[in-house]
Amino acid sequence: MAARWENRPEGSNWGEFGTDDQLGRLNLLTKEKVLQGVAEVKEGLAFVLSLPLDRPGRSPHPARHPPRLAATIRHGQASYNLPLATVDPDFYDIVSDDVALIHTQFSTQWDSFAHWGARFDADGDGAAEPVYYNGWRAGPDIKGPRKDDPAKGWERFPGVAAQALGIEKMAETGVQGRGVMIDLRGHVGDGRAMIGYDDLMRVMDKDKIGVEPGDMVCLHTGFADRILEMGANTDVDGLHHLCAVLDGRDARLLKWVTDSQLSTLIADNYAVEAYPARPATGPRAALPLHEHCLFKLGVHLGEIWHLTPLAEWLRAAGRSRFLLTAPPLRLPGAVGSPATPVATV
């Protein structure tokens, strides 16, 4: 058992990849899995699977906002179209530099394991404490803000960082292997559809799709296309009534995620699962698929990817598999990251 826990959550795989593991199912992205992905490259065509990072224009999550760009300051001036003659009159160069304020989970992004934890009695003392995947702890491992931190605009809570489970751990693997597309939109259209285990199996059976250990599974719903159509004026309320979402409260669906041994789960919608989740009573997770993947299994979630052009090409070609390269930013301590994934067919 891992030294940091005595109990592990029911249905979890804590300790499967070692007592100090921070990669979860990314351990299944072996060199053999990369070669399986490379073997799917037949045409040499590349698809960028990222939305422009300023889309959606408004997020369904009220705390996340579009990126903001500004010029850096050089010699007291805005470093944008700046003549370097200000440094030396004989220089004829001009230079532009900028700085970005980016909400790491606003647009196309990865969730790290430090994004979603739970209150659970991991140490066996009879009291639940806040923990994350493989028993890493809130506080010493995932540092939160101090109560006395002064308000300083977007820096109002300085010093927060994931000392463990940060997104840089994911980036260091390269995140490359075989992707598998499940085209939900091709079967249920653009209307709101709650997809449970039975629905997912029907789609996979009809399209003859198989998922093997280590595969990176992508769910195409068309949601990102609706975001692009809305432009800057995102209809946030309307988004809640569009396209397919997984039913995170379907226990058989969660068991399939476990049994399939997929390495990552990706969708072009807002949270992969229904947000908010289907109503239930009693003690429960607000987002049960997030709990199951990020907290229990060590399965990274990719959200708001732009999958439609790739999904349409694969369907026309009678294919479902491709090479996927999708590292996040190598940003130490971050709990999520923008991504610019590339699929090659």
C-alpha positions in Angstrom: 0.0 0.0 0.0 1.1 3.6 -0.6 2.6 5.2 2.4 0.3 8.2 2.3 -2.9 6.2 2.6 -4.3 3.3 4.5 -7.7 3.3 2.8 -8.4 3.8 -0.9 -11.7 4.8 -2.4 -14.0 2.0 -3.7 -13.4 1.4 -7.4 -10.0 3.2 -7.4 -6.7 2.0 -8.6 -4.5 3.9 -6.1 -1.1 2.2 -5.9 -1.4 0.3 -9.1 1.4 2.2 -10.7 3.4 2.7 -7.5 3.2 4.5 -4.2 4.4 7.9 -5.5 2.7 7.7 -9.0 1.5 11.0 -10.5 0.8 9.8 -14.0 -2.1 7.4 -13.6 -3.2 5.8 -16.8 -0.6 7.7 -18.8 1.6 4.9 -17.7 -0.2 2.9 -20.4 1.1 5.3 -23.1 4.1 3.0 -23.7 6.4 3.1 -26.7 4.4 0.2 -28.2 1.3 2.5 -27.9 3.1 5.3 -29.7 4.0 2.9 -32.5 0.3 1.8 -32.8 -0.6 5.4 -33.2 2.1 6.0 -35.8 0.8 2.9 -37.7 -2.5 4.7 -38.2 -0.8 7.5 -40.3 -1.7 6.7 -43.9 -2.3 10.1 -45.6 0.0 12.5 -43.7 -2.9 14.8 -43.0 -2.8 16.8 -39.7 -5.9 18.2 -37.9 -5.5 20.8 -35.2 -8.0 19.9 -32.4 -7.9 23.2 -30.5 -10.4 26.0 -30.6 -9.1 29.6 -30.8 -8.3 30.1 -27.1 -10.6 33.1 -26.9 -13.6 30.8 -27.5 -16.2 30.4 -26.1 -16.7 34.1 -25.9 -18.2 33.5 -22.4 -17.7 30.4 -20.3 -20.5 28.4 -18.6 -18.1 28.6 -15.6 -18.4 32.1 -14.2 -14.9 32.2 -12.8 -13.2 31.6 -16.1 -12.6 34.4 -18.6 -11.1 34.8 -22.1 -7.4 35.5 -22.5 -6.1 39.0 -22.1 -3.0 40.2 -24.1 -0.9 43.3 -23.3 2.4 44.7 -24.4 5.5 44.1 -22.2 7.4 47.2 -21.0 10.9 47.9 -22.4 12.8 51.0 -21.3 9.6 52.5 -20.0 7.7 52.0 -23.3 5.2 49.5 -24.6 7.2 46.9 -26.4 5.0 46.7 -29.5 6.2 48.0 -32.8 9.0 49.5 -30.7 12.0 50.9 -32.7 15.2 49.7 -31.2 16.6 53.0 -32.1 15.5 54.0 -28.7 18.3 51.8 -27.4 20.9 52.7 -30.1 20.2 55.2 -32.9 22.1 53.0 -35.4 19.6 50.1 -34.8 16.9 49.9 -37.4 15.0 46.9 -36.0 11.5 47.0 -34.4 10.3 44.6 -31.8 7.0 43.4 -30.3 6.6 41.4 -27.1 3.5 40.6 -25.2 2.2 39.1 -22.0 -0.9 36.9 -21.6 -3.3 36.4 -18.7 -4.8 33.0 -19.4 -7.4 31.1 -17.4 -5.9 27.7 -17.9 -9.2 25.9 -18.3 -11.2 28.4 -20.3 -11.0 26.8 -23.7 -9.5 23.7 -25.2 -7.7 22.2 -22.2 -6.5 19.3 -20.0 -7.5 18.7 -16.4 -4.7 17.6 -14.1 -5.3 15.3 -11.2 -4.9 18.3 -8.9 -8.0 19.7 -10.4 -10.5 17.4 -8.7 -10.3 15.6 -5.4 -12.6 14.6 -2.6 -13.0 14.4 1.2 -12.1 10.8 2.0 -10.6 9.0 5.0 -7.4 8.0 3.4 -5.3 7.7 6.6 -7.9 5.5 8.4 -8.3 7.8 11.4 -12.1 7.9 11.0 -12.2 11.4 9.7 -12.4 12.4 6.1 -9.7 14.7 4.8 -9.3 16.5 1.4 -7.2 14.3 -0.9 -6.4 13.8 -4.5 -5.4 10.9 -6.8 -3.2 8.3 -5.2 -3.6 9.9 -1.8 -1.8 13.2 -2.5 -3.0 15.7 0.1 -4.6 19.1 -0.1 -2.2 21.5 1.7 1.2 19.9 1.7 1.0 18.5 -1.8 -1.6 20.9 -3.4 -1.0 24.2 -1.8 -4.0 26.5 -1.4 -4.1 30.2 -0.5 -3.4 31.4 3.0 -6.4 33.0 4.7 -4.4 36.2 5.3 -3.5 36.6 1.6 -4.3 40.2 0.6 -6.5 41.0 -2.4 -4.4 41.9 -5.4 -6.6 41.6 -8.5 -5.9 38.4 -10.4 -3.0 37.7 -8.0 -5.2 37.9 -5.0 -4.2 34.4 -3.9 -0.4 34.1 -4.7 1.6 31.1 -3.9 -1.0 28.4 -4.8 0.6 25.5 -6.7 0.4 21.8 -7.1 3.6 20.5 -5.6 2.4 17.1 -6.7 0.0 16.1 -9.6 0.7 19.4 -11.5 0.0 19.5 -15.2 3.8 19.5 -16.0 3.8 15.8 -15.0 1.5 15.1 -17.9 3.5 17.3 -20.3 6.7 15.5 -19.5 5.3 12.3 -21.0 4.7 13.9 -24.4 1.1 12.6 -24.4 1.4 10.8 -27.7 -0.2 7.5 -28.8 -3.3 6.1 -30.6 -6.5 8.1 -30.5 -9.9 6.5 -31.0 -12.9 8.6 -32.2 -16.4 7.8 -31.0 -18.8 9.9 -33.1 -21.8 10.4 -30.9 -23.0 13.3 -33.1 -23.2 11.0 -36.1 -25.9 9.0 -34.2 -27.8 11.4 -32.0 -27.4 14.7 -33.8 -27.0 18.1 -32.1 -29.9 17.9 -29.6 -29.2 17.4 -25.9 -28.7 13.6 -25.3 -27.7 12.0 -22.1 -25.4 9.1 -23.1 -25.2 6.1 -20.7 -23.5 2.8 -21.1 -26.1 1.2 -23.3 -26.1 4.2 -25.7 -22.4 4.2 -25.9 -22.2 0.5 -26.6 -24.8 0.8 -29.4 -22.8 3.6 -31.1 -19.5 1.6 -30.8 -21.1 -1.6 -32.1 -22.7 0.2 -35.1 -19.4 1.8 -36.0 -17.3 -1.3 -35.2 -15.2 0.7 -32.7 -12.9 -1.1 -30.3 -11.0 0.5 -27.4 -7.8 -1.2 -26.2 -5.6 -0.5 -23.1 -3.8 2.8 -23.4 -6.0 4.3 -26.2 -6.9 8.0 -25.9 -10.7 8.1 -26.4 -12.3 11.1 -28.1 -16.0 11.8 -28.0 -17.4 13.9 -30.8 -20.6 15.7 -30.0 -20.5 18.8 -32.2 -20.5 21.1 -29.1 -17.4 23.0 -30.1 -18.9 23.7 -33.5 -21.9 25.4 -31.8 -19.4 27.5 -29.8 -17.7 28.7 -33.0 -21.1 29.5 -34.6 -22.0 31.7 -31.6 -18.8 33.8 -32.0 -18.0 36.2 -29.2 -21.7 36.3 -28.0 -21.9 32.9 -26.4 -25.4 31.9 -25.4 -24.3 30.3 -22.1 -27.8 29.2 -21.2 -28.3 27.7 -24.7 -25.2 25.6 -24.4 -26.8 23.6 -21.6 -29.4 22.3 -24.0 -27.0 21.3 -26.9 -25.3 18.0 -27.9 -24.5 14.7 -26.3 -23.0 14.4 -22.8 -22.0 11.4 -20.8 -24.2 10.4 -17.9 -21.7 10.4 -15.1 -24.2 8.8 -12.7 -24.4 5.6 -14.8 -22.5 3.1 -12.8 -22.1 0.8 -15.8 -20.6 3.6 -17.8 -18.1 4.3 -15.1 -17.2 0.6 -14.9 -16.6 0.6 -18.7 -14.1 3.5 -18.2 -12.4 1.3 -15.6 -12.5 -2.0 -17.5 -11.5 -0.5 -20.9 -8.2 0.8 -19.5 -8.4 3.8 -21.7 -5.5 6.2 -20.9 -7.4 9.6 -21.4 -11.0 10.6 -22.0 -11.6 13.6 -24.2 -14.7 15.4 -25.6 -15.5 18.5 -27.5 -18.1 19.6 -24.9 -17.7 21.5 -21.7 -17.1 18.8 -19.1 -17.2 15.5 -20.9 -20.1 14.5 -18.6 -23.4 16.4 -18.1 -22.8 19.6 -16.2 -24.7 19.8 -13.9 -24.9 16.1 -13.4 -28.2 14.2 -13.3 -29.9 14.8 -10.0 -29.4 12.4 -7.1 -29.8 12.3 -3.4 -27.5 11.6 -0.4 -23.8 12.0 -0.2 -22.4 12.2 -3.7 -19.9 13.8 -6.1 -21.1 16.9 -7.9 -19.5 15.6 -11.1 -19.2 11.8 -10.7 -17.2 11.2 -13.9 -14.6 13.7 -12.8 -14.4 12.0 -9.5 -14.1 8.6 -11.1 -11.5 9.6 -13.6 -9.4 12.3 -12.0 -9.6 11.2 -8.3 -10.0 7.4 -8.4 -8.4 6.1 -11.7 -5.8 8.7 -12.7 -7.5 9.4 -16.1 -6.9 12.9 -17.5 -9.9 14.6 -19.0 -9.7 16.8 -22.1 -12.5 19.3 -22.6 -13.7 21.6 -25.3 -11.6 20.1 -28.1 -12.5 20.9 -31.7 -13.2 17.4 -33.1 -15.7 17.9 -35.9 -13.3 18.2 -38.9 -11.4 15.1 -37.8 -14.5 13.1 -37.0 -16.1 13.9 -40.3 -12.9 12.9 -42.2 -12.6 9.6 -40.2 -16.3 8.8 -40.9 -15.9 9.4 -44.6 -12.8 7.2 -44.7 -14.4 4.4 -42.7 -11.8 4.9 -39.9 -11.9 5.6 -36.2 -8.2 5.5 -35.2 -5.4 8.1 -35.6 -2.1 9.3 -34.1 -2.7 11.8 -31.4 -0.1 14.2 -30.0 -1.5 16.4 -27.2 0.9 17.6 -24.5 -0.3 20.5 -22.2 1.9 23.4 -21.3 4.9 22.4 -19.2 3.7 24.8 -16.5 4.9 23.6 -13.1 2.2 23.7 -10.4 -0.8 24.3 -12.7 -3.9 22.3 -12.1 -5.0 22.6 -15.8 -3.6 23.8 -19.1 -4.6 25.0 -22.6 -3.7 22.5 -25.3 -3.1 22.5 -29.0 -3.6 18.8 -29.8 -2.8 17.5 -33.3 -4.2 14.4 -34.9 -2.5 12.8 -37.8 -4.2 10.3 -40.2 
